[in-house]
Amino acid sequence: MAKQIKARQLTGFWELTRGLIGYQKPLPMYFKTRWGIHTFGVRFPLDILILDKNQRVVRMEKGLNPCRIYVWPPVNDGVLELPAGTIEKKRIKTGDIINISW
């Protein structure tokens, strides 16, 4: 079942480097990377969705706390960072397709 999520797409070097660092509250953000993510400098926990090329959830992490590193097999590169609790609230499961609107 497809889930709708509105997110900001990060594309530039500085946007990707900064991510949610310095933000006071979490905002849904989508970007591409194959190397994993970190939450150093982020002030709040996040829900993380790893998406394949068809925007299908292949991996997820609920409530990733600040100062953590999260890695996955590099075959998938779509990352959706969400406010903690979004996975539960939207009942997202592995295999769901995520329709992202900008």
Sequence and secondary structure as in RCSB ss.txt:
>XXXX:A:sequence
MAKQIKARQLTGFWELTRGLIGYQKPLPMYFKTRWGIHTFGVRFPLDILILDKNQRVVRMEKGLNPCRIYVWPPV
NDGVLELPAGTIEKKRIKTGDIINISW
>XXXX:A:secstr
 EEEEE EE  SHHHHHHTTTT SS   EEEE SS EE TT  S EEEEEE TTSBEEEEEEEE SS EE   TT
  EEEEEETTHHHHTT  TT EEEEE 
